[in-house]
């Protein structure tokens, strides 16, 4: 069974570090960001360079419609 992790706020800081660590542990990463698109793509690229699998999802989790998109 594949392990999947949804990391919110993952374009920088603790979220980015968590995403990278879990990717190294074999998790497929769903990397959420709100405004840090450039940073999110850099995290994605870094994970992919180490053969990790990562998907990006953008949304404002203070808005119900965006929460539904993430879910």
Phi and psi restraints in degrees (range 20) as a CNS / XPLOR table:
assign (resid 1 and name C) (resid 2 and name N)
       (resid 2 and name CA) (resid 2 and name C) 1.0 -75.9 20.0 2
assign (resid 2 and name N) (resid 2 and name CA)
       (resid 2 and name C) (resid 3 and name N) 1.0 143.1 20.0 2
assign (resid 2 and name C) (resid 3 and name N)
       (resid 3 and name CA) (resid 3 and name C) 1.0 -97.3 20.0 2
assign (resid 3 and name N) (resid 3 and name CA)
       (resid 3 and name C) (resid 4 and name N) 1.0 131.2 20.0 2
assign (resid 3 and name C) (resid 4 and name N)
       (resid 4 and name CA) (resid 4 and name C) 1.0 -124.4 20.0 2
assign (resid 4 and name N) (resid 4 and name CA)
       (resid 4 and name C) (resid 5 and name N) 1.0 136.3 20.0 2
assign (resid 4 and name C) (resid 5 and name N)
       (resid 5 and name CA) (resid 5 and name C) 1.0 -127.0 20.0 2
assign (resid 5 and name N) (resid 5 and name CA)
       (resid 5 and name C) (resid 6 and name N) 1.0 129.6 20.0 2
assign (resid 5 and name C) (resid 6 and name N)
       (resid 6 and name CA) (resid 6 and name C) 1.0 -98.6 20.0 2
assign (resid 6 and name N) (resid 6 and name CA)
       (resid 6 and name C) (resid 7 and name N) 1.0 116.8 20.0 2
assign (resid 6 and name C) (resid 7 and name N)
       (resid 7 and name CA) (resid 7 and name C) 1.0 -110.2 20.0 2
assign (resid 7 and name N) (resid 7 and name CA)
       (resid 7 and name C) (resid 8 and name N) 1.0 117.5 20.0 2
assign (resid 7 and name C) (resid 8 and name N)
       (resid 8 and name CA) (resid 8 and name C) 1.0 -90.3 20.0 2
assign (resid 8 and name N) (resid 8 and name CA)
       (resid 8 and name C) (resid 9 and name N) 1.0 148.7 20.0 2
assign (resid 8 and name C) (resid 9 and name N)
       (resid 9 and name CA) (resid 9 and name C) 1.0 62.1 20.0 2
assign (resid 9 and name N) (resid 9 and name CA)
       (resid 9 and name C) (resid 10 and name N) 1.0 40.8 20.0 2
assign (resid 9 and name C) (resid 10 and name N)
       (resid 10 and name CA) (resid 10 and name C) 1.0 -96.8 20.0 2
assign (resid 10 and name N) (resid 10 and name CA)
       (resid 10 and name C) (resid 11 and name N) 1.0 13.4 20.0 2
assign (resid 10 and name C) (resid 11 and name N)
       (resid 11 and name CA) (resid 11 and name C) 1.0 -82.6 20.0 2
assign (resid 11 and name N) (resid 11 and name CA)
       (resid 11 and name C) (resid 12 and name N) 1.0 -13.2 20.0 2
assign (resid 11 and name C) (resid 12 and name N)
       (resid 12 and name CA) (resid 12 and name C) 1.0 -161.3 20.0 2
assign (resid 12 and name N) (resid 12 and name CA)
       (resid 12 and name C) (resid 13 and name N) 1.0 173.5 20.0 2
assign (resid 12 and name C) (resid 13 and name N)
       (resid 13 and name CA) (resid 13 and name C) 1.0 60.1 20.0 2
assign (resid 13 and name N) (resid 13 and name CA)
       (resid 13 and name C) (resid 14 and name N) 1.0 -139.9 20.0 2
assign (resid 13 and name C) (resid 14 and name N)
       (resid 14 and name CA) (resid 14 and name C) 1.0 -61.1 20.0 2
assign (resid 14 and name N) (resid 14 and name CA)
       (resid 14 and name C) (resid 15 and name N) 1.0 -39.3 20.0 2
assign (resid 14 and name C) (resid 15 and name N)
       (resid 15 and name CA) (resid 15 and name C) 1.0 -61.9 20.0 2
assign (resid 15 and name N) (resid 15 and name CA)
       (resid 15 and name C) (resid 16 and name N) 1.0 -44.8 20.0 2
assign (resid 15 and name C) (resid 16 and name N)
       (resid 16 and name CA) (resid 16 and name C) 1.0 -64.6 20.0 2
assign (resid 16 and name N) (resid 16 and name CA)
       (resid 16 and name C) (resid 17 and name N) 1.0 -42.8 20.0 2
assign (resid 16 and name C) (resid 17 and name N)
       (resid 17 and name CA) (resid 17 and name C) 1.0 -63.3 20.0 2
assign (resid 17 and name N) (resid 17 and name CA)
       (resid 17 and name C) (resid 18 and name N) 1.0 -40.9 20.0 2
assign (resid 17 and name C) (resid 18 and name N)
       (resid 18 and name CA) (resid 18 and name C) 1.0 -64.5 20.0 2
assign (resid 18 and name N) (resid 18 and name CA)
       (resid 18 and name C) (resid 19 and name N) 1.0 -44.2 20.0 2
assign (resid 18 and name C) (resid 19 and name N)
       (resid 19 and name CA) (resid 19 and name C) 1.0 -59.6 20.0 2
assign (resid 19 and name N) (resid 19 and name CA)
       (resid 19 and name C) (resid 20 and name N) 1.0 -44.3 20.0 2
assign (resid 19 and name C) (resid 20 and name N)
       (resid 20 and name CA) (resid 20 and name C) 1.0 -65.1 20.0 2
assign (resid 20 and name N) (resid 20 and name CA)
       (resid 20 and name C) (resid 21 and name N) 1.0 -42.3 20.0 2
assign (resid 20 and name C) (resid 21 and name N)
       (resid 21 and name CA) (resid 21 and name C) 1.0 -65.0 20.0 2
assign (resid 21 and name N) (resid 21 and name CA)
       (resid 21 and name C) (resid 22 and name N) 1.0 -46.8 20.0 2
assign (resid 21 and name C) (resid 22 and name N)
       (resid 22 and name CA) (resid 22 and name C) 1.0 -65.8 20.0 2
assign (resid 22 and name N) (resid 22 and name CA)
       (resid 22 and name C) (resid 23 and name N) 1.0 -34.9 20.0 2
assign (resid 22 and name C) (resid 23 and name N)
       (resid 23 and name CA) (resid 23 and name C) 1.0 -62.0 20.0 2
assign (resid 23 and name N) (resid 23 and name CA)
       (resid 23 and name C) (resid 24 and name N) 1.0 -40.4 20.0 2
assign (resid 23 and name C) (resid 24 and name N)
       (resid 24 and name CA) (resid 24 and name C) 1.0 -64.7 20.0 2
assign (resid 24 and name N) (resid 24 and name CA)
       (resid 24 and name C) (resid 25 and name N) 1.0 -25.9 20.0 2
assign (resid 24 and name C) (resid 25 and name N)
       (resid 25 and name CA) (resid 25 and name C) 1.0 -86.2 20.0 2
assign (resid 25 and name N) (resid 25 and name CA)
       (resid 25 and name C) (resid 26 and name N) 1.0 3.1 20.0 2
assign (resid 25 and name C) (resid 26 and name N)
       (resid 26 and name CA) (resid 26 and name C) 1.0 97.8 20.0 2
assign (resid 26 and name N) (resid 26 and name CA)
       (resid 26 and name C) (resid 27 and name N) 1.0 5.4 20.0 2
assign (resid 26 and name C) (resid 27 and name N)
       (resid 27 and name CA) (resid 27 and name C) 1.0 -74.5 20.0 2
assign (resid 27 and name N) (resid 27 and name CA)
       (resid 27 and name C) (resid 28 and name N) 1.0 144.7 20.0 2
assign (resid 27 and name C) (resid 28 and name N)
       (resid 28 and name CA) (resid 28 and name C) 1.0 -80.9 20.0 2
assign (resid 28 and name N) (resid 28 and name CA)
       (resid 28 and name C) (resid 29 and name N) 1.0 130.9 20.0 2
assign (resid 28 and name C) (resid 29 and name N)
       (resid 29 and name CA) (resid 29 and name C) 1.0 -105.9 20.0 2
assign (resid 29 and name N) (resid 29 and name CA)
       (resid 29 and name C) (resid 30 and name N) 1.0 130.2 20.0 2
assign (resid 29 and name C) (resid 30 and name N)
       (resid 30 and name CA) (resid 30 and name C) 1.0 -106.5 20.0 2
assign (resid 30 and name N) (resid 30 and name CA)
       (resid 30 and name C) (resid 31 and name N) 1.0 109.2 20.0 2
assign (resid 30 and name C) (resid 31 and name N)
       (resid 31 and name CA) (resid 31 and name C) 1.0 -99.9 20.0 2
assign (resid 31 and name N) (resid 31 and name CA)
       (resid 31 and name C) (resid 32 and name N) 1.0 110.7 20.0 2
assign (resid 31 and name C) (resid 32 and name N)
       (resid 32 and name CA) (resid 32 and name C) 1.0 -94.6 20.0 2
assign (resid 32 and name N) (resid 32 and name CA)
       (resid 32 and name C) (resid 33 and name N) 1.0 140.3 20.0 2
assign (resid 32 and name C) (resid 33 and name N)
       (resid 33 and name CA) (resid 33 and name C) 1.0 -143.1 20.0 2
assign (resid 33 and name N) (resid 33 and name CA)
       (resid 33 and name C) (resid 34 and name N) 1.0 158.7 20.0 2
assign (resid 33 and name C) (resid 34 and name N)
       (resid 34 and name CA) (resid 34 and name C) 1.0 -105.4 20.0 2
assign (resid 34 and name N) (resid 34 and name CA)
       (resid 34 and name C) (resid 35 and name N) 1.0 -63.0 20.0 2
assign (resid 34 and name C) (resid 35 and name N)
       (resid 35 and name CA) (resid 35 and name C) 1.0 -115.7 20.0 2
assign (resid 35 and name N) (resid 35 and name CA)
       (resid 35 and name C) (resid 36 and name N) 1.0 -15.3 20.0 2
assign (resid 35 and name C) (resid 36 and name N)
       (resid 36 and name CA) (resid 36 and name C) 1.0 -87.9 20.0 2
assign (resid 36 and name N) (resid 36 and name CA)
       (resid 36 and name C) (resid 37 and name N) 1.0 58.0 20.0 2
assign (resid 36 and name C) (resid 37 and name N)
       (resid 37 and name CA) (resid 37 and name C) 1.0 -59.5 20.0 2
assign (resid 37 and name N) (resid 37 and name CA)
       (resid 37 and name C) (resid 38 and name N) 1.0 -47.8 20.0 2
assign (resid 37 and name C) (resid 38 and name N)
       (resid 38 and name CA) (resid 38 and name C) 1.0 -59.6 20.0 2
assign (resid 38 and name N) (resid 38 and name CA)
       (resid 38 and name C) (resid 39 and name N) 1.0 -46.0 20.0 2
assign (resid 38 and name C) (resid 39 and name N)
       (resid 39 and name CA) (resid 39 and name C) 1.0 -64.3 20.0 2
assign (resid 39 and name N) (resid 39 and name CA)
       (resid 39 and name C) (resid 40 and name N) 1.0 -39.3 20.0 2
assign (resid 39 and name C) (resid 40 and name N)
       (resid 40 and name CA) (resid 40 and name C) 1.0 -62.0 20.0 2
assign (resid 40 and name N) (resid 40 and name CA)
       (resid 40 and name C) (resid 41 and name N) 1.0 -42.3 20.0 2
assign (resid 40 and name C) (resid 41 and name N)
       (resid 41 and name CA) (resid 41 and name C) 1.0 -65.4 20.0 2
assign (resid 41 and name N) (resid 41 and name CA)
       (resid 41 and name C) (resid 42 and name N) 1.0 -33.9 20.0 2
assign (resid 41 and name C) (resid 42 and name N)
       (resid 42 and name CA) (resid 42 and name C) 1.0 -67.0 20.0 2
assign (resid 42 and name N) (resid 42 and name CA)
       (resid 42 and name C) (resid 43 and name N) 1.0 -41.2 20.0 2
assign (resid 42 and name C) (resid 43 and name N)
       (resid 43 and name CA) (resid 43 and name C) 1.0 -63.3 20.0 2
assign (resid 43 and name N) (resid 43 and name CA)
       (resid 43 and name C) (resid 44 and name N) 1.0 -44.6 20.0 2
assign (resid 43 and name C) (resid 44 and name N)
       (resid 44 and name CA) (resid 44 and name C) 1.0 -57.6 20.0 2
assign (resid 44 and name N) (resid 44 and name CA)
       (resid 44 and name C) (resid 45 and name N) 1.0 -48.0 20.0 2
assign (resid 44 and name C) (resid 45 and name N)
       (resid 45 and name CA) (resid 45 and name C) 1.0 -61.0 20.0 2
assign (resid 45 and name N) (resid 45 and name CA)
       (resid 45 and name C) (resid 46 and name N) 1.0 -43.1 20.0 2
assign (resid 45 and name C) (resid 46 and name N)
       (resid 46 and name CA) (resid 46 and name C) 1.0 -61.3 20.0 2
assign (resid 46 and name N) (resid 46 and name CA)
       (resid 46 and name C) (resid 47 and name N) 1.0 -42.3 20.0 2
assign (resid 46 and name C) (resid 47 and name N)
       (resid 47 and name CA) (resid 47 and name C) 1.0 -65.6 20.0 2
assign (resid 47 and name N) (resid 47 and name CA)
       (resid 47 and name C) (resid 48 and name N) 1.0 -43.6 20.0 2
assign (resid 47 and name C) (resid 48 and name N)
       (resid 48 and name CA) (resid 48 and name C) 1.0 -66.3 20.0 2
assign (resid 48 and name N) (resid 48 and name CA)
       (resid 48 and name C) (resid 49 and name N) 1.0 -32.3 20.0 2
assign (resid 48 and name C) (resid 49 and name N)
       (resid 49 and name CA) (resid 49 and name C) 1.0 -63.2 20.0 2
assign (resid 49 and name N) (resid 49 and name CA)
       (resid 49 and name C) (resid 50 and name N) 1.0 -22.4 20.0 2
assign (resid 49 and name C) (resid 50 and name N)
       (resid 50 and name CA) (resid 50 and name C) 1.0 -102.3 20.0 2
assign (resid 50 and name N) (resid 50 and name CA)
       (resid 50 and name C) (resid 51 and name N) 1.0 24.3 20.0 2
assign (resid 50 and name C) (resid 51 and name N)
       (resid 51 and name CA) (resid 51 and name C) 1.0 66.2 20.0 2
assign (resid 51 and name N) (resid 51 and name CA)
       (resid 51 and name C) (resid 52 and name N) 1.0 22.4 20.0 2
assign (resid 51 and name C) (resid 52 and name N)
       (resid 52 and name CA) (resid 52 and name C) 1.0 -83.8 20.0 2
assign (resid 52 and name N) (resid 52 and name CA)
       (resid 52 and name C) (resid 53 and name N) 1.0 159.4 20.0 2
assign (resid 52 and name C) (resid 53 and name N)
       (resid 53 and name CA) (resid 53 and name C) 1.0 -110.0 20.0 2
assign (resid 53 and name N) (resid 53 and name CA)
       (resid 53 and name C) (resid 54 and name N) 1.0 126.7 20.0 2
assign (resid 53 and name C) (resid 54 and name N)
       (resid 54 and name CA) (resid 54 and name C) 1.0 -144.6 20.0 2
assign (resid 54 and name N) (resid 54 and name CA)
       (resid 54 and name C) (resid 55 and name N) 1.0 141.5 20.0 2
assign (resid 54 and name C) (resid 55 and name N)
       (resid 55 and name CA) (resid 55 and name C) 1.0 -122.3 20.0 2
assign (resid 55 and name N) (resid 55 and name CA)
       (resid 55 and name C) (resid 56 and name N) 1.0 143.2 20.0 2
assign (resid 55 and name C) (resid 56 and name N)
       (resid 56 and name CA) (resid 56 and name C) 1.0 -102.1 20.0 2
assign (resid 56 and name N) (resid 56 and name CA)
       (resid 56 and name C) (resid 57 and name N) 1.0 143.9 20.0 2
assign (resid 56 and name C) (resid 57 and name N)
       (resid 57 and name CA) (resid 57 and name C) 1.0 -142.8 20.0 2
assign (resid 57 and name N) (resid 57 and name CA)
       (resid 57 and name C) (resid 58 and name N) 1.0 129.7 20.0 2
assign (resid 57 and name C) (resid 58 and name N)
       (resid 58 and name CA) (resid 58 and name C) 1.0 -106.6 20.0 2
assign (resid 58 and name N) (resid 58 and name CA)
       (resid 58 and name C) (resid 59 and name N) 1.0 141.7 20.0 2
assign (resid 58 and name C) (resid 59 and name N)
       (resid 59 and name CA) (resid 59 and name C) 1.0 177.4 20.0 2
assign (resid 59 and name N) (resid 59 and name CA)
       (resid 59 and name C) (resid 60 and name N) 1.0 155.9 20.0 2
assign (resid 59 and name C) (resid 60 and name N)
       (resid 60 and name CA) (resid 60 and name C) 1.0 -98.2 20.0 2
assign (resid 60 and name N) (resid 60 and name CA)
       (resid 60 and name C) (resid 61 and name N) 1.0 105.3 20.0 2
assign (resid 60 and name C) (resid 61 and name N)
       (resid 61 and name CA) (resid 61 and name C) 1.0 -74.5 20.0 2
assign (resid 61 and name N) (resid 61 and name CA)
       (resid 61 and name C) (resid 62 and name N) 1.0 5.1 20.0 2
assign (resid 61 and name C) (resid 62 and name N)
       (resid 62 and name CA) (resid 62 and name C) 1.0 -92.5 20.0 2
assign (resid 62 and name N) (resid 62 and name CA)
       (resid 62 and name C) (resid 63 and name N) 1.0 0.1 20.0 2
assign (resid 62 and name C) (resid 63 and name N)
       (resid 63 and name CA) (resid 63 and name C) 1.0 -116.0 20.0 2
assign (resid 63 and name N) (resid 63 and name CA)
       (resid 63 and name C) (resid 64 and name N) 1.0 128.1 20.0 2
assign (resid 63 and name C) (resid 64 and name N)
       (resid 64 and name CA) (resid 64 and name C) 1.0 -56.0 20.0 2
assign (resid 64 and name N) (resid 64 and name CA)
       (resid 64 and name C) (resid 65 and name N) 1.0 -42.6 20.0 2
assign (resid 64 and name C) (resid 65 and name N)
       (resid 65 and name CA) (resid 65 and name C) 1.0 -63.3 20.0 2
assign (resid 65 and name N) (resid 65 and name CA)
       (resid 65 and name C) (resid 66 and name N) 1.0 -34.6 20.0 2
assign (resid 65 and name C) (resid 66 and name N)
       (resid 66 and name CA) (resid 66 and name C) 1.0 -73.4 20.0 2
assign (resid 66 and name N) (resid 66 and name CA)
       (resid 66 and name C) (resid 67 and name N) 1.0 -35.7 20.0 2
assign (resid 66 and name C) (resid 67 and name N)
       (resid 67 and name CA) (resid 67 and name C) 1.0 -61.1 20.0 2
assign (resid 67 and name N) (resid 67 and name CA)
       (resid 67 and name C) (resid 68 and name N) 1.0 -43.4 20.0 2
assign (resid 67 and name C) (resid 68 and name N)
       (resid 68 and name CA) (resid 68 and name C) 1.0 -62.7 20.0 2
assign (resid 68 and name N) (resid 68 and name CA)
       (resid 68 and name C) (resid 69 and name N) 1.0 -35.3 20.0 2
assign (resid 68 and name C) (resid 69 and name N)
       (resid 69 and name CA) (resid 69 and name C) 1.0 -65.5 20.0 2
assign (resid 69 and name N) (resid 69 and name CA)
       (resid 69 and name C) (resid 70 and name N) 1.0 -41.5 20.0 2
assign (resid 69 and name C) (resid 70 and name N)
       (resid 70 and name CA) (resid 70 and name C) 1.0 -67.7 20.0 2
assign (resid 70 and name N) (resid 70 and name CA)
       (resid 70 and name C) (resid 71 and name N) 1.0 -39.7 20.0 2
